[in-house]
Structure formats: structure tokens, C-alpha cells
Amino acid sequence: METFIDETDEGLATQSETFYANIDALTSPCGLDSAKVIQVKIAIKYFLWTFLVMNLVHAYSKAWTEFKELIKGIKDGTVMVAAPVMGTIPTMPTVPDNTNVRKQMMDLVQDAKRSKNFTPDAARSIGVLKVPAHFNPEDGKPTFTIAFASGGHPLLKWLKDLFQGVEVWKDSSDGRNWVRIDKTFNPDYTDTSALPAAGVSAVWKYKLIYLYKDAVVGNYSVEIAITVIGAV
């Protein structure tokens, strides 16, 4: 998973607003230092203030240039217009200890990446997920493993990557062949179907296919089989 912090003024302003609004939700799940999160939010708020003031100053400067040209080229009988007025500058927020907002955001993202809970969805929620230019959902093919969850039910662990979820297909060796049993957005999926009778075994096979923007895309995964046994 690749992340990025925008270098352009406009891009960083939009990205940092998303980051500011949603980073708190990742603090506990990703084990982030809450004090560090607070400092990053202070830096973001200060950057957004400077960006807003800069735009006000640019607009004021442009208005004066246009006003000057009007005065310079005025002719008899032309109606005079009022001189431009500077927009109200909002109150300056708390000044951060470190004003390098991009570096602070990047450092916090690196901290989050150490957590297994920092998924592509989490990166997307704070606006830092970089979607590769070559990404084509139709090329997707899930990969997954199977283990046993509590109670002897199959636990499927699949790689989410940039996709929304997967459809789960199953062949229960009951003559019905492949049946779609569920769709899931959680990369840890437990099949809670009723197990065979006590002491009886059965071979269950699974395959997955990706979901992207609520549509099935790409190719089916390889089929993986597991032998389940009814609890005695």
C-alpha cells in the first residue's frame, strides 16, 4: 500500500482537511501517540489559516491591479467605482511548535503503518491512499488462506488491497456445486455454516472474487479446500 502527502498548496489544503477530520478515529486502533496527533492537528489548522489568508491577499492584490488599470485608463463620463476592500482575516489559530506540516503528517502516517489496523480503507479515510495509475480493478484476483476459527469453523483471510470486499463462494460437497454464500468487507471472514454431524467430516472448498464500487470485478481466486469435522 502506497501513501502520499500532496506537495501543491491546493492539494495539501484539501488533503489536510480530510486528515484533520478523521485522524482521531485511527488514534486508538493504530496505536498512535495522542500528543503527536494533537500537534499535527495544530500544524494543519495553522497551515489552513495561512492558505486562506494567502488567497485573501492574492484576491486583494488582483482587485487593486484591476482598479489601478481602470483609473489609469479612465475617460470623461466614466462612472467611478469604489476602491477594493480587503476581506476580513480570520483569527490566527495556535502557532505550532513545528510548522513543517507535510513532514509531521508523513511521520504520523509512518507510525500508523506499523499497525495491522492501518488498512487501505483507513489510509483512504484520512486522504493519504495513493491509487497507482496502473490500477485496473478488472485485473484483480483475490489471494487468501484458510485456518480454523473457534468451534472448528473455517476462517478465510484475504488480501483487501484497494478493493471494497469479496464475494465468498463455496462447494460443500453436497451435490450443489458452487454456491455464493456471502459477501464481506472484512479481510477476516468466518464461515458460520452448520458443521457436519458430530464425528462426521466433509471437504469444503472456497473461492473468492473481488467487489469494487459494489460490482463484481476481476477473476476468481484459486480454489482452496479444507476438511471440517462435526464437534463430538
Stockholm file with secondary structure:
# STOCKHOLM 1.0

chainA/1-232         METFIDETDEGLATQSETFYANIDALTSPCGLDSAKVIQVKIAIKYFLWTFLVMNLVHAYSKAWTEFKELIKGIKDGTVMVAAPVMGTIPTMPTVPDNTNVRKQMMDLVQDAKRSKNFTPDAARSIGVLKVPAHFNPEDGKPTFTIAFASGGHPLLKWLKDLFQGVEVWKDSSDGRNWVRIDKTFNPDYTDTSALPAAGVSAVWKYKLIYLYKDAVVGNYSVEIAITVIGAV
#=GR chainA/1-232 SS CCBCCCCSHHHHHHHHHHHHHHTHHHHTTTTCCHHHHHHHHHHHHHHHHHHHHHHHHHHHHHHHHHHHHHHHTCCTTCCCCCCCCCCCCCCCCCCCSCCCHHHHHHHHHHHHHTSTTCCHHHHHHTTCBCCCTTCCGGGCCCCEEEEECGGGCEEEEECCTTCCEEEEEEECSSSSCEEEEEEESSSEEECCCCCCSBTCEEEEEEEEEEEETTEEESCCCCCEEEEEEBCC
#=GC SS_cons         CCBCCCCSHHHHHHHHHHHHHHTHHHHTTTTCCHHHHHHHHHHHHHHHHHHHHHHHHHHHHHHHHHHHHHHHTCCTTCCCCCCCCCCCCCCCCCCCSCCCHHHHHHHHHHHHHTSTTCCHHHHHHTTCBCCCTTCCGGGCCCCEEEEECGGGCEEEEECCTTCCEEEEEEECSSSSCEEEEEEESSSEEECCCCCCSBTCEEEEEEEEEEEETTEEESCCCCCEEEEEEBCC
//
